[in-house]
Amino acid sequence: MGLNETDSPNLGVTGEQAARWEDRYALGRVESLGSKVDDISEVEYREVRLERVILVGIYQSDRDEAERSLRELAALAETAGAQVLAGLTQRRDKPDSATFLGAGKARELRAEVATLEADTVIVDDELAPSQRRALEDVVKVKVIDRTAVILDIFATHATSREGKAQVELAQLEYLLPRLRGWGESMSRQAGGRAAGGEGIGSRGPGETKIELDRRRIRTRMARLRRLLKEMAPSREAKRAARRSGGIPAVAIVGYTNAGKSSLLNRLTGADVLVHNALFATLDPSVRKTLTPSGRAYTLADTVGFVRRLPTELVEAFRSTLEETAMADLILHVVDATNPDPSGEIEAVNETLDAIEGIRKIPVVMVINKIDAALAPTLALLRRLIPNGVEISAASGAGIEELKAIIEERLPSPAQHVRVLVKWENLGLLERIYREGRLESRETREDGTFVDAWVPPALGAKLLDQALESPARVEGPQFGEHTQNGGLDE
């Protein structure tokens, strides 16, 4: 697409300068970006015609970064049930305050929309309400932004009552300042599937065919916040029950589609949904498993992160973030097949930084999908993460090494005991194996003498048993030991 008179600041330029202005102002096509999906079920579970979309983004200087971001947006759009026809980028210092691209480029985009018979334009940024309306007036088809696509995917994939409430709250927070001018394209919700041909950006887990106005949105948001607040004690009670048993917690975090659910299944033998799509996991899944020596711990699978994750979702998905904040150890999973692993790691770290106290929790970096990674990407990751654990959750490669590292990094129980566990109390011995760290054991005539570190709650039970016969306790009495071996009486 060449220059036109409305865009060129100076028509009397040399050939080299003209080429530079062409790069500066033209909409450049992103090569090889387009939907190659033949089977609709690969990206969505709706028996409707795929929405035909054109993606548009701008950049200041780094075109490669802009194209990577547009390819990620293409994956988001396909996950939401769209067919990507083309991806276009324009070099600009900043978005145009009126039509995002500028009036001339918006008209060129309208011609592209007509040529390709597109239904929708998706902008790789967050649009102001006025920008969306103005660009829609020019291109004559629906215009939505990156945030709307992500919210749409969440609306489709949320399954639990809490997850649906969180998604709807995020959608309403996004929609409230954008009510004016949305018109028919956003005047109703479709209950999780397309209705009336509206497609991406118009689905939601809430009520169907509701006329949304500010008063009703605020009322609904207040109700959702109360509902989520009522769910919090139940979630906290489950977490406290796990804590009371002295069972340490491990959380899996990472970029969306990095293989977190596959890793959870591999480590625990669970059957959590695994799907090669973005945001397949929205509701946190917690499973219990054992270290190689038999110590129990819980493993939580969390929602994946993405570049420029909408602030509405970061706030709404508090339960997932709480699982991470309450963990004793974090497994940060990195996709070795991603062409931009450093950007992926940075995006996850930025989101984690928003969680209070998260930086105090030890992190194990896990490089996943090594069996499908390109050699240059693996070499880059080894430089970026010299202590990373290389695995394939799909094939099982490296999993035993990861299990050993998890066991090594789990927090040690706080109480040191040297006590004889009588034969009739073998349940206590099993709890030592499961919840504590066994230093040594000796089988005797009347039971098993153990030297171990255990959680305080278990230590109290062992102390009660020992007090029945003080001779059954040898060496130092029970007490809280510091890491350097000291004893607090």
SULQUI-V235519 format. One record per residue. N is the residue number from 1. SS is DSSP state (~ for helix, > for strand, _ for the rest). Layout:
N/SS + N/SS
This chain:
1/_ + 2/_ + 3/_ + 4/_ + 5/_ + 6/_ + 7/_ + 8/_ + 9/_ + 10/_ + 11/_ + 12/_ + 13/_ + 14/_ + 15/~ + 16/~ + 17/~ + 18/~ + 19/~ + 20/~ + 21/~ + 22/~ + 23/~ + 24/~ + 25/~ + 26/_ + 27/> + 28/> + 29/> + 30/_ + 31/_ + 32/_ + 33/_ + 34/_ + 35/_ + 36/_ + 37/_ + 38/_ + 39/_ + 40/~ + 41/~ + 42/~ + 43/_ + 44/_ + 45/_ + 46/_ + 47/_ + 48/_ + 49/_ + 50/_ + 51/> + 52/> + 53/> + 54/> + 55/> + 56/> + 57/> + 58/> + 59/> + 60/_ + 61/_ + 62/_ + 63/~ + 64/~ + 65/~ + 66/~ + 67/~ + 68/~ + 69/~ + 70/~ + 71/~ + 72/~ + 73/~ + 74/~ + 75/~ + 76/~ + 77/~ + 78/~ + 79/~ + 80/_ + 81/_ + 82/> + 83/> + 84/> + 85/> + 86/> + 87/> + 88/> + 89/> + 90/> + 91/> + 92/_ + 93/_ + 94/_ + 95/_ + 96/> + 97/_ + 98/_ + 99/_ + 100/> + 101/_ + 102/_ + 103/~ + 104/~ + 105/~ + 106/~ + 107/~ + 108/~ + 109/~ + 110/~ + 111/~ + 112/~ + 113/~ + 114/~ + 115/~ + 116/~ + 117/_ + 118/_ + 119/_ + 120/> + 121/> + 122/> + 123/> + 124/_ + 125/_ + 126/_ + 127/_ + 128/_ + 129/~ + 130/~ + 131/~ + 132/~ + 133/~ + 134/~ + 135/~ + 136/~ + 137/~ + 138/~ + 139/~ + 140/_ + 141/_ + 142/> + 143/> + 144/> + 145/> + 146/~ + 147/~ + 148/~ + 149/~ + 150/~ + 151/~ + 152/~ + 153/~ + 154/~ + 155/~ + 156/~ + 157/~ + 158/_ + 159/_ + 160/_ + 161/~ + 162/~ + 163/~ + 164/~ + 165/~ + 166/~ + 167/~ + 168/~ + 169/~ + 170/~ + 171/~ + 172/~ + 173/~ + 174/~ + 175/~ + 176/~ + 177/_ + 178/_ + 179/_ + 180/_ + 181/_ + 182/_ + 183/~ + 184/~ + 185/~ + 186/~ + 187/_ + 188/_ + 189/_ + 190/_ + 191/_ + 192/_ + 193/_ + 194/_ + 195/_ + 196/_ + 197/_ + 198/_ + 199/_ + 200/_ + 201/_ + 202/_ + 203/_ + 204/_ + 205/_ + 206/_ + 207/_ + 208/_ + 209/_ + 210/_ + 211/_ + 212/_ + 213/_ + 214/~ + 215/~ + 216/~ + 217/~ + 218/~ + 219/~ + 220/~ + 221/~ + 222/~ + 223/~ + 224/~ + 225/~ + 226/~ + 227/~ + 228/~ + 229/~ + 230/~ + 231/~ + 232/~ + 233/~ + 234/~ + 235/~ + 236/~ + 237/~ + 238/~ + 239/~ + 240/~ + 241/~ + 242/~ + 243/~ + 244/~ + 245/_ + 246/_ + 247/_ + 248/> + 249/> + 250/> + 251/> + 252/> + 253/> + 254/> + 255/> + 256/_ + 257/_ + 258/_ + 259/_ + 260/~ + 261/~ + 262/~ + 263/~ + 264/~ + 265/~ + 266/~ + 267/~ + 268/~ + 269/_ + 270/_ + 271/_ + 272/_ + 273/_ + 274/_ + 275/_ + 276/_ + 277/_ + 278/_ + 279/_ + 280/_ + 281/_ + 282/_ + 283/_ + 284/_ + 285/> + 286/> + 287/> + 288/> + 289/> + 290/> + 291/_ + 292/_ + 293/_ + 294/_ + 295/_ + 296/> + 297/> + 298/> + 299/> + 300/> + 301/> + 302/_ + 303/_ + 304/_ + 305/> + 306/_ + 307/_ + 308/_ + 309/_ + 310/_ + 311/~ + 312/~ + 313/~ + 314/~ + 315/~ + 316/~ + 317/_ + 318/~ + 319/~ + 320/~ + 321/~ + 322/~ + 323/~ + 324/~ + 325/~ + 326/_ + 327/_ + 328/_ + 329/> + 330/> + 331/> + 332/> + 333/> + 334/> + 335/> + 336/_ + 337/_ + 338/_ + 339/_ + 340/_ + 341/~ + 342/~ + 343/~ + 344/~ + 345/~ + 346/~ + 347/~ + 348/~ + 349/~ + 350/~ + 351/~ + 352/~ + 353/~ + 354/_ + 355/_ + 356/_ + 357/_ + 358/~ + 359/~ + 360/~ + 361/_ + 362/> + 363/> + 364/> + 365/> + 366/> + 367/> + 368/> + 369/_ + 370/_ + 371/_ + 372/_ + 373/_ + 374/_ + 375/~ + 376/~ + 377/~ + 378/~ + 379/~ + 380/~ + 381/~ + 382/~ + 383/~ + 384/~ + 385/_ + 386/_ + 387/_ + 388/_ + 389/> + 390/> + 391/_ + 392/_ + 393/_ + 394/_ + 395/_ + 396/_ + 397/_ + 398/_ + 399/~ + 400/~ + 401/~ + 402/~ + 403/~ + 404/~ + 405/~ + 406/~ + 407/~ + 408/~ + 409/~ + 410/_ + 411/_ + 412/_ + 413/_ + 414/_ + 415/> + 416/> + 417/> + 418/> + 419/> + 420/> + 421/> + 422/> + 423/~ + 424/~ + 425/~ + 426/~ + 427/~ + 428/~ + 429/~ + 430/~ + 431/~ + 432/~ + 433/~ + 434/~ + 435/~ + 436/_ + 437/> + 438/> + 439/> + 440/> + 441/> + 442/> + 443/> + 444/> + 445/_ + 446/_ + 447/> + 448/> + 449/> + 450/> + 451/> + 452/> + 453/> + 454/> + 455/_ + 456/~ + 457/~ + 458/~ + 459/~ + 460/~ + 461/~ + 462/~ + 463/~ + 464/~ + 465/~ + 466/~ + 467/~ + 468/_ + 469/_ + 470/~ + 471/~ + 472/~ + 473/> + 474/_ + 475/_ + 476/_ + 477/_ + 478/_ + 479/> + 480/> + 481/> + 482/_ + 483/_ + 484/_ + 485/_ + 486/_ + 487/> + 488/> + 489/_
